[in-house]
Amino acid sequence: MGYVALLFLSALGVSAVAGYFSIVGLMAIFPAAAMSILAMGIVLEIAKLVTASWLYQNWNSANLLMKAYFVPAVAILSIITSMGIFGFLSKAHIDQGVESGDATAKIERLDKAIQSNQREVERAQRTLDSFDETLDRYTSLGFVTRGLDARKEQKEEREAMRDIINKAEAENDELFDQRSELSAEVRAFEVEVGPIKYIADLIYEDGRANLEEAVRAVIIMLVLVFDPLAILLVVAANMQLNTATGKRI
């Protein structure tokens, strides 16, 4: 009897987790009726297992009409549960990808801002370099006084160019700090999806390009073994119970 209890507990455990995933997934599909979906999902999950158990125990005595309804009902409920599980796992992956995508988009915007500031720095520096070249020519030609006068005339513009450089570099320092934080988020996401990348590389020639297909394949495999396993465990527990009690159907 202990093995029978273990089978029933396993069936209930798998069914409970599958039901949770399914209900949360269906609530995401129908967010306007979340509480109604919650109530409906719980009742249908329990009814599905009870129906599967009853069908097995009363297969010979049940009339054809009941079999004709109960068997498709259990199959349809299993499909609905599987759809909910697929929705739940897909949403989890999409939400993770959205966060990474947002961070990547922000990094691209920061890169553009950094490049724009860098161009301002380069333009201002070229202006300062041209001033220095003018002064160097005066000095090389021996016009020291004229060079000193030119430096005085350039003073305000030199200060303006230095202000531009200092401001742009200060902004870039802040932008680089922000970029570093976002890059850390993207790297963390890449670490999280690392295992699925290896699966994609194993299945497809270009694993990176087929990452979404690999994720979908893994989700489908989980769906195929989740709810059907719960139903079959219930049937197996009933079989084992009948064997232990000597009951024949």
N, C-alpha and C positions, 0 to 999 in steps of 0.2 A: 504493500500500500504506500510505502514511502516513495517509491518510484512514480506511482500515480500522482501523488501530491506534487512531486517535483515537476512532472509534466504539466499539470494544471497551473502551477505557479509560473513556469516558464511561458506558457501560453498567455496567461494574464499579464505578465511583465512585458512581453513583446507587444501584445495588443494595446496595453496602456501607453507605451511609448509611441507606437504607431498612431494610436488615437490622438495623442497630444500633438504630434507633428501634423497630422491630418487636419485637426480642428484649427490649429493656428494658421495652417496654410489656407484653409477655406475662409477663415476670418479675414485674411489678407485679400482674398479674391472678392469677398462680399463685405467690405468694411462697414457699410451702412447698417448691416444687421448682425453685428458681431456677437451680441449676447444670444440672439436667436440661433445663430450657427453653433455657438457653444453648447446650448441646451440640446439642440438637434443632434449634434455630433456625439455627445456622451450617450444619449439614449440609443442611437443607431449602432454605436460600437458595442454596447452591451447586448442589444438585440441580435446583432450579427453572430456573436459567439454562442449565445443561447440557442439561436436557430440552428447553427451548425451542429451543436451538441445534440439537440433534439432530433434533428434529421438522422443522425447516425444511430441514436438509440431506438428510434421508431421507424426506421426505413421500411421494414416489412409491413408494419401495421398502418402506416400513413397512406391515405388515399392518393390517387394519381393527381388530383387537382392541387392538393397541398404540396406535393413534390414539385409539380410544374411551376408553382409560385415561389416556394421557399428556395429552391436551388438557384434560379436566376436572381432572386433577391439578395442572397448571400454573395453571389458573384458580382452583382452590380455594386453592392455596398463595399466589397473589396476593391473594386475599381475606383469608386469615389474616394475611399481612404487613400489609395495609391496616388490619385490625382492631388489630394491635399498634401501628402508627403512630398510629392514632386514640387508642388508650389512652395512649400515651406523651405526645402533645401535650395531651390532655385532663388528664392527671395534672399536667403542668407548669403548666397554667393554674389548676387547682384548688389546687395547693400554693401558688401565688402568691396566690390569693384567700383561702386560709385564713390566711396570714400577715397579710394586710391586715385580715381579719375579726377575728382575735385582737387586733390593735392597736386596731381600732375599739371592740371590746367593752371593752378595758382603759380606753380614753378615756372611755367612758360611765360606767364604775365610778368613775373619778377625778373626773368631773364631779359625780357624786352625793356623793362625799366632800367635794369643795370646797364644794358647796352646803350640805351639813350643817354644815361648819365656819363658813361664812358666816352661817348662821342663828344659831349660837351667839354669834358676834361681835355680831350685831345685837341679840340678846336681852340680852347683857351690857352693850352700849352703851346700850340703852334704860333699863336699871336705873341706870347711872351718870347718864344724863340726868335721870332722875326725882329722883335725889339732888340734883343741881345745881339743879333747879327748886325743890326744897324749901328749899334754902339761899338761893336768890334771893328767895323769898317772905319768909323771915325777915328778910333784909337790907332789903328794900323796906318792911317794916313797922317797921323800927327795932329788931328783936330780934337785935342782933348777938351778944350773949352766948349766947342760945339757939341761934343758928345755929352758933356755934363748938362748942357742946356736941354738936349734932346731927352735925357733921362728925367729931368724935371717935368718936361711936357708930357712924358709918358706915365707919370706917377699915378694919376687918377685911373687911367685905363689899365695899368699894371695891377693896381689894387682890385679893380673890378674883375679882372681875369683870375686873380688869386682867390677872390671871394667865390667865383663860379666853381673853381676847382675844389676848394674846401667844402663848399655846400654839396656838390655832386658826390665827392668821395665820402662825406658823412652819410649821405642818403644811401650810397652803395653799401656802406658798412652795415646799416640797419637791414637793407634788403638781403644781404648775404646771410645775416643771422636768421631772418625769416625763411630764406631758401633752405638753410641747413636743417631747420626744424621740419619743414615739409619733406625734404629728402629723406629724413629719418623715418617719417610715416610711410613713404613709398617703399623704402627698404624693408620696413617691418611687414608690409603687405606682401612683398616679394618672398620674404621668408615664410609667411603663412601659406602662400600658394606653391611653395617649392615642391612639396610632395606631388601635387597634381601635375606640375611641369614634368617631373620624371615619368609619370604615367603617360602623359601626352607624348613625350619623346619615345616611350616604349611602343605606343600604338601607332603613332603617325611619324612620317618622315620629317616633317617640319612641325615639331611639337609646339613651339611658341605660337605659330599661326593657327593651330588647331586646339588651343587651350580650352576654349569654350566647349568644343565638341567632346573633349576628354572629360570635362566636368559633367556634361550632360550624360555621358555614358556611365560614369560612376553613380550619378543620381538614379539613373534607370535601373542599374543593377541593385541598388539598395531598395528601390521600390518593389522590384520583382520578388525579393526575398522577405520583405518586411511583413506586410499584412497576410499574404498567403501562408507564411510560416506560422503566424499566430493561429490561423484557422486550422491548419493541419496538425498543430500541436494539440488543439482542443480535441480533434478527432482521435489523435494518437492516445491522448489521455483516456478518452472514453473506451478505446479498444483495450488499453491496458487494464482499466477498471473492470471491464467485462471479463477479461482473462483471469484477473485476480479473484473475482467473485464467482467465476464459473458460469456466468450468464451468457447465453447465446442469442444472437439477434436473428 
